[in-house]
Amino acid sequence: MNDSVFGDSVDALLQARESRNWLSALPSRPTSEAEAYAIQDEVARRLGPVVAWKVGARTPESEPFRAPIHADTLFFDTTALPAAMFQVIGMEAEIAYRFAKDLPPRAEPYTREEVLDAVESVHPAFEIVDTRFAGFGSQDWFSHMADQFNHGALVVGPAIADWRSLEPLKERVTLVVDGEQKIETVAGNSAGEPVRLLVWMANSGAVSLGGLKAGDVVTTGSHIGTVMVPAGSTSVAVYGTMGTYELTVG
Protein backbone atom coordinates (compact mmCIF):
# COMPACT_ATOMS: atom_id res chain seq x y z
CA MET A 1 0.00 0.00 0.00
CA ASN A 2 1.16 3.51 -0.74
CA ASP A 3 1.05 5.01 2.76
CA SER A 4 1.13 8.55 1.40
CA VAL A 5 -2.17 7.87 -0.39
CA PHE A 6 -4.12 5.64 1.98
CA GLY A 7 -2.51 6.13 5.39
CA ASP A 8 -5.02 8.84 6.20
CA SER A 9 -7.89 6.42 5.57
CA VAL A 10 -6.30 3.79 7.81
CA ASP A 11 -5.89 6.39 10.54
CA ALA A 12 -9.47 7.60 10.09
CA LEU A 13 -10.94 4.11 10.46
CA LEU A 14 -8.91 3.42 13.57
CA GLN A 15 -9.80 6.79 15.10
CA ALA A 16 -13.50 6.22 14.40
CA ARG A 17 -13.35 2.94 16.30
CA GLU A 18 -11.72 4.65 19.26
CA SER A 19 -13.70 7.87 19.37
CA ARG A 20 -17.03 6.65 17.93
CA ASN A 21 -17.11 9.79 15.83
CA TRP A 22 -18.44 8.18 12.68
CA LEU A 23 -17.04 9.03 9.25
CA SER A 24 -18.89 10.82 6.49
CA ALA A 25 -16.39 9.27 4.03
CA LEU A 26 -12.81 8.04 3.88
CA PRO A 27 -10.25 10.80 3.33
CA SER A 28 -8.81 8.82 0.42
CA ARG A 29 -11.40 6.50 -1.08
CA PRO A 30 -10.23 3.21 -2.60
CA THR A 31 -11.22 2.77 -6.22
CA SER A 32 -10.38 -0.92 -6.60
CA GLU A 33 -10.57 -4.16 -4.67
CA ALA A 34 -6.79 -4.16 -4.28
CA GLU A 35 -6.82 -0.70 -2.72
CA ALA A 36 -9.69 -1.61 -0.41
CA TYR A 37 -7.90 -4.76 0.77
CA ALA A 38 -4.69 -2.78 1.31
CA ILE A 39 -6.52 -0.46 3.71
CA GLN A 40 -8.36 -3.38 5.33
CA ASP A 41 -5.13 -5.32 5.87
CA GLU A 42 -3.24 -2.38 7.34
CA VAL A 43 -6.08 -1.69 9.79
CA ALA A 44 -5.98 -5.40 10.70
CA ARG A 45 -2.23 -5.34 11.33
CA ARG A 46 -2.61 -2.38 13.66
CA LEU A 47 -5.54 -3.91 15.53
CA GLY A 48 -3.56 -7.05 16.34
CA PRO A 49 -3.57 -10.78 15.56
CA VAL A 50 -6.26 -12.13 13.24
CA VAL A 51 -8.24 -14.97 14.86
CA ALA A 52 -11.18 -15.31 12.45
CA TRP A 53 -12.44 -14.30 9.03
CA LYS A 54 -15.69 -13.47 7.31
CA VAL A 55 -16.05 -14.53 3.69
CA GLY A 56 -18.89 -14.26 1.21
CA ALA A 57 -19.76 -13.82 -2.44
CA ARG A 58 -22.50 -12.11 -4.39
CA THR A 59 -23.32 -15.27 -6.37
CA PRO A 60 -22.24 -18.94 -6.32
CA GLU A 61 -19.95 -18.23 -9.30
CA SER A 62 -18.49 -14.84 -8.41
CA GLU A 63 -15.14 -14.07 -6.80
CA PRO A 64 -15.46 -14.19 -3.00
CA PHE A 65 -14.62 -11.31 -0.69
CA ARG A 66 -13.34 -11.38 2.86
CA ALA A 67 -12.42 -9.46 5.99
CA PRO A 68 -10.24 -10.36 9.00
CA ILE A 69 -11.67 -10.51 12.53
CA HIS A 70 -9.87 -9.96 15.85
CA ALA A 71 -10.23 -11.38 19.36
CA ASP A 72 -12.13 -8.40 20.75
CA THR A 73 -15.11 -9.08 18.45
CA LEU A 74 -15.05 -12.90 18.50
CA PHE A 75 -17.20 -14.71 21.06
CA PHE A 76 -17.91 -18.38 21.72
CA ASP A 77 -21.16 -19.74 23.20
CA THR A 78 -22.21 -16.25 24.26
CA THR A 79 -25.91 -15.51 24.75
CA ALA A 80 -25.69 -11.75 25.42
CA LEU A 81 -23.65 -8.79 24.20
CA PRO A 82 -23.89 -5.10 25.19
CA ALA A 83 -25.62 -2.91 22.62
CA ALA A 84 -23.09 -0.19 23.43
CA MET A 85 -20.56 -2.14 21.32
CA PHE A 86 -22.41 -1.17 18.16
CA GLN A 87 -23.66 1.81 16.21
CA VAL A 88 -26.21 -0.37 14.38
CA ILE A 89 -27.18 -4.00 15.01
CA GLY A 90 -27.61 -6.07 11.86
CA MET A 91 -28.21 -9.75 12.59
CA GLU A 92 -26.97 -12.40 10.18
CA ALA A 93 -27.38 -16.15 10.81
CA GLU A 94 -24.39 -17.99 9.39
CA ILE A 95 -22.43 -21.26 9.31
CA ALA A 96 -18.89 -21.03 10.71
CA TYR A 97 -15.96 -23.44 10.32
CA ARG A 98 -13.16 -23.73 12.87
CA PHE A 99 -9.76 -24.97 11.71
CA ALA A 100 -7.59 -27.52 13.51
CA LYS A 101 -4.52 -27.13 11.27
CA ASP A 102 -2.51 -24.32 9.78
CA LEU A 103 -2.88 -23.72 6.05
CA PRO A 104 0.05 -21.39 5.36
CA PRO A 105 0.54 -19.72 1.99
CA ARG A 106 2.20 -21.99 -0.56
CA ALA A 107 2.81 -22.13 -4.29
CA GLU A 108 0.69 -25.22 -4.90
CA PRO A 109 -3.05 -24.57 -4.38
CA TYR A 110 -4.77 -26.43 -1.57
CA THR A 111 -7.35 -28.93 -2.74
CA ARG A 112 -10.89 -29.12 -1.45
CA GLU A 113 -9.99 -32.33 0.38
CA GLU A 114 -6.96 -30.74 2.08
CA VAL A 115 -9.04 -27.81 3.27
CA LEU A 116 -11.80 -30.04 4.63
CA ASP A 117 -9.23 -32.22 6.38
CA ALA A 118 -7.98 -29.10 8.17
CA VAL A 119 -11.45 -28.30 9.59
CA GLU A 120 -12.03 -29.23 13.21
CA SER A 121 -15.70 -28.31 13.70
CA VAL A 122 -18.73 -26.51 12.27
CA HIS A 123 -21.00 -24.16 14.22
CA PRO A 124 -24.13 -22.04 13.94
CA ALA A 125 -23.11 -18.41 14.27
CA PHE A 126 -24.40 -14.87 14.37
CA GLU A 127 -22.47 -12.11 12.71
CA ILE A 128 -23.55 -8.67 13.82
CA VAL A 129 -22.83 -6.17 11.08
CA ASP A 130 -21.97 -2.59 11.95
CA THR A 131 -20.16 0.35 10.39
CA ARG A 132 -17.61 3.03 11.16
CA PHE A 133 -19.44 5.37 8.76
CA ALA A 134 -22.30 7.71 9.61
CA GLY A 135 -25.01 5.52 8.17
CA PHE A 136 -25.10 1.82 7.37
CA GLY A 137 -24.74 1.27 3.63
CA SER A 138 -24.02 4.96 3.09
CA GLN A 139 -20.75 4.47 1.18
CA ASP A 140 -19.53 2.90 -2.01
CA TRP A 141 -18.67 -0.82 -2.17
CA PHE A 142 -14.90 -0.38 -1.87
CA SER A 143 -15.16 1.93 1.15
CA HIS A 144 -17.29 -0.60 3.00
CA MET A 145 -14.83 -3.32 1.98
CA ALA A 146 -12.01 -1.25 3.47
CA ASP A 147 -14.03 -0.94 6.70
CA GLN A 148 -13.78 -4.66 7.56
CA PHE A 149 -16.79 -5.26 5.33
CA ASN A 150 -19.19 -3.95 7.97
CA HIS A 151 -18.08 -6.38 10.68
CA GLY A 152 -19.28 -5.72 14.22
CA ALA A 153 -19.01 -9.04 16.08
CA LEU A 154 -18.99 -12.78 15.45
CA VAL A 155 -20.74 -15.02 17.96
CA VAL A 156 -20.03 -18.72 17.48
CA GLY A 157 -22.41 -21.33 18.83
CA PRO A 158 -21.69 -24.91 19.91
CA ALA A 159 -20.17 -27.37 17.48
CA ILE A 160 -22.61 -29.62 15.67
CA ALA A 161 -22.29 -33.39 15.55
CA ASP A 162 -21.18 -35.12 12.34
CA TRP A 163 -20.49 -31.90 10.46
CA ARG A 164 -19.38 -33.74 7.31
CA SER A 165 -22.98 -34.82 6.72
CA LEU A 166 -24.17 -31.20 6.74
CA GLU A 167 -25.76 -30.03 3.47
CA PRO A 168 -25.66 -26.22 3.65
CA LEU A 169 -27.61 -25.75 0.42
CA LYS A 170 -30.55 -27.65 1.96
CA GLU A 171 -30.35 -26.05 5.40
CA ARG A 172 -33.49 -24.19 6.45
CA VAL A 173 -32.78 -21.12 8.58
CA THR A 174 -35.40 -19.05 10.41
CA LEU A 175 -34.78 -15.84 12.36
CA VAL A 176 -37.15 -14.96 15.21
CA VAL A 177 -36.72 -11.58 16.93
CA ASP A 178 -38.54 -11.02 20.24
CA GLY A 179 -40.92 -13.83 19.37
CA GLU A 180 -41.71 -12.56 15.85
CA GLN A 181 -40.56 -14.55 12.82
CA LYS A 182 -38.66 -12.19 10.54
CA ILE A 183 -37.49 -14.48 7.76
CA GLU A 184 -37.25 -18.13 6.79
CA THR A 185 -35.05 -19.36 3.97
CA VAL A 186 -33.61 -22.49 2.40
CA ALA A 187 -30.29 -22.02 0.60
CA GLY A 188 -30.48 -18.36 1.50
CA ASN A 189 -26.74 -17.69 1.26
CA SER A 190 -26.00 -15.74 -1.94
CA ALA A 191 -22.54 -17.32 -2.10
CA GLY A 192 -23.91 -20.82 -2.49
CA GLU A 193 -21.86 -23.77 -1.27
CA PRO A 194 -19.52 -22.63 1.54
CA VAL A 195 -16.62 -25.04 1.04
CA ARG A 196 -15.78 -23.14 -2.17
CA LEU A 197 -15.28 -20.09 0.04
CA LEU A 198 -13.01 -21.98 2.44
CA VAL A 199 -10.82 -23.16 -0.43
CA TRP A 200 -10.61 -19.61 -1.76
CA MET A 201 -9.63 -18.37 1.68
CA ALA A 202 -6.81 -20.92 1.91
CA ASN A 203 -5.48 -20.17 -1.57
CA SER A 204 -6.14 -16.43 -1.90
CA GLY A 205 -8.20 -14.68 0.74
CA ALA A 206 -6.02 -15.12 3.82
CA VAL A 207 -2.63 -15.12 2.10
CA SER A 208 -1.77 -11.44 2.62
CA LEU A 209 -2.10 -11.85 6.40
CA GLY A 210 -0.25 -15.14 6.73
CA GLY A 211 -2.85 -17.74 5.75
CA LEU A 212 -5.31 -19.70 7.83
CA LYS A 213 -4.14 -20.88 11.24
CA ALA A 214 -5.18 -23.57 13.68
CA GLY A 215 -7.97 -22.16 15.84
CA ASP A 216 -9.15 -19.68 13.23
CA VAL A 217 -12.89 -19.44 12.61
CA VAL A 218 -14.19 -18.70 9.12
CA THR A 219 -17.82 -17.65 8.88
CA THR A 220 -19.27 -18.13 5.41
CA GLY A 221 -21.99 -15.55 4.88
CA SER A 222 -25.55 -14.91 5.92
CA HIS A 223 -28.38 -17.32 5.16
CA ILE A 224 -31.03 -14.70 5.98
CA GLY A 225 -29.62 -11.48 4.59
CA THR A 226 -29.21 -8.68 7.15
CA VAL A 227 -32.03 -8.05 9.62
CA MET A 228 -31.71 -4.81 11.59
CA VAL A 229 -32.83 -5.18 15.21
CA PRO A 230 -33.20 -2.71 18.08
CA ALA A 231 -31.03 -2.63 21.17
CA GLY A 232 -32.44 -4.89 23.85
CA SER A 233 -33.86 -7.44 21.42
CA THR A 234 -33.35 -11.20 21.49
CA SER A 235 -32.69 -12.97 18.19
CA VAL A 236 -33.12 -16.71 17.77
CA ALA A 237 -31.70 -18.52 14.74
CA VAL A 238 -33.48 -21.83 14.13
CA TYR A 239 -31.54 -24.14 11.81
CA GLY A 240 -33.05 -27.14 10.09
CA THR A 241 -30.42 -29.61 11.30
CA MET A 242 -27.94 -27.51 13.31
CA GLY A 243 -30.13 -26.64 16.28
CA THR A 244 -31.13 -23.26 17.69
CA TYR A 245 -28.93 -20.40 18.78
CA GLU A 246 -30.07 -17.35 20.74
CA LEU A 247 -28.45 -13.95 21.28
CA THR A 248 -29.60 -10.87 23.16
CA VAL A 249 -27.98 -7.52 22.32
CA GLY A 250 -28.97 -5.06 25.01
Salt bridges, closest charged atoms under 4 A:
ASP11 OD1 - ARG46 NH2 2.97
ASP41 OD1 - ARG66 NH1 2.87
GLU42 OE1 - ARG45 NH1 3.40
GLU114 OE1 - ARG106 NH2 2.72
ASP117 OD1 - ARG164 NH2 3.11
GLU127 OE2 - LYS54 NZ 3.06
GLU127 OE2 - HIS151 ND1 2.85
ASP140 OD1 - ARG29 NH1 3.85
ASP147 OD1 - ARG132 NE 2.79
GLU167 OE1 - LYS170 NZ 3.29
GLU180 OE1 - LYS182 NZ 3.48
GLU184 OE1 - ARG172 NH1 3.56
GLU193 OE1 - ARG112 NH1 3.33
